[in-house]
Amino acid sequence: MKKSKAITLILVTSSIFLGCEDKVRNQYASWDDCVKDYNDPTKCVEEKQETQYGMRRYYYGPWFRMSYAGDPRYNPSRTSNRAMGISRSGFGSRGGAHASS
């Protein structure tokens, strides 16, 4: 492999990993809590997940970078405390972290 192709491959791979590893979004118990935090229903989504106990509904705000978690413009739950926690994207998305104030 030529040196330039190897460097390009490394840069593309690095940007993929960096771009998805630190994105999070708030998880809410209700649609209303999400809409109250973002003041815009288009920023909230509902997702359904089948569990052993039946269908479960989850409500999420928009994705933002973990480094913005302390900024109420991106993470309004930082001051409202309405979110149940945060959901991660990318690798490690199965584990959730709880928002703290």
C-alpha positions in Angstrom: 0.0 0.0 0.0 1.3 3.4 -0.9 2.1 5.8 2.0 -0.6 8.3 0.9 -3.3 5.7 0.8 -2.3 4.5 4.3 -2.5 8.0 5.7 -5.9 8.6 4.1 -7.2 5.4 5.6 -6.0 6.3 9.0 -7.5 9.8 8.8 -10.9 8.5 7.6 -11.0 5.7 10.3 -10.0 8.2 13.0 -12.7 10.7 12.0 -15.3 8.0 12.0 -14.4 6.9 15.6 -14.1 10.5 16.8 -17.3 11.5 15.2 -19.5 9.0 16.9 -18.0 8.2 20.3 -19.0 11.2 22.3 -22.6 12.0 21.2 -25.3 11.8 23.7 -29.0 12.7 24.1 -31.3 13.1 27.0 -33.8 10.3 27.8 -37.2 11.2 29.2 -40.0 9.3 30.9 -42.6 11.3 28.9 -43.0 13.2 25.7 -44.2 16.3 27.7 -41.0 16.4 29.7 -38.9 16.4 26.5 -41.0 19.1 24.9 -40.9 21.3 28.1 -37.1 21.1 28.0 -36.6 21.9 24.3 -39.7 24.1 23.8 -40.0 22.5 20.3 -41.8 19.1 19.7 -39.7 18.6 16.5 -36.6 18.2 18.6 -38.1 15.2 20.5 -38.5 11.7 19.3 -40.3 8.6 20.5 -38.8 5.2 20.2 -40.4 1.9 21.0 -38.5 -1.1 22.2 -39.7 -4.7 22.8 -38.8 -5.9 26.3 -39.6 -9.2 28.1 -42.5 -7.3 29.8 -44.0 -5.9 26.5 -43.5 -2.8 24.5 -41.7 0.1 26.2 -41.7 3.7 25.0 -38.6 6.0 25.3 -38.5 9.7 24.6 -35.3 11.4 23.5 -34.1 15.0 22.8 -31.7 15.8 20.0 -28.1 14.5 19.9 -25.3 16.7 21.3 -21.6 16.3 22.1 -20.8 15.0 25.6 -18.5 18.0 26.0 -21.6 20.3 25.8 -23.4 18.4 28.6 -22.9 21.4 31.0 -24.3 23.9 28.6 -28.1 24.5 29.0 -28.4 25.5 25.3 -27.6 21.9 24.3 -28.6 20.1 27.5 -31.6 22.0 29.0 -32.0 19.1 31.5 -28.9 20.3 33.2 -31.0 22.9 34.9 -34.5 21.4 34.7 -33.6 17.9 35.9 -36.4 16.4 33.8 -34.3 13.8 32.0 -34.0 10.3 33.4 -30.4 10.1 32.1 -28.5 10.3 28.9 -28.2 7.8 26.1 -24.9 7.4 24.2 -24.3 6.8 20.5 -21.6 4.8 18.8 -19.5 2.3 20.7 -20.7 1.7 24.2 -24.2 2.8 23.4 -25.7 -0.1 25.3 -24.6 1.5 28.6 -26.3 4.6 29.7 -25.1 7.4 32.0 -27.3 9.3 34.2 -27.4 13.1 34.0 -26.2 15.0 37.1 -26.9 18.5 38.2 
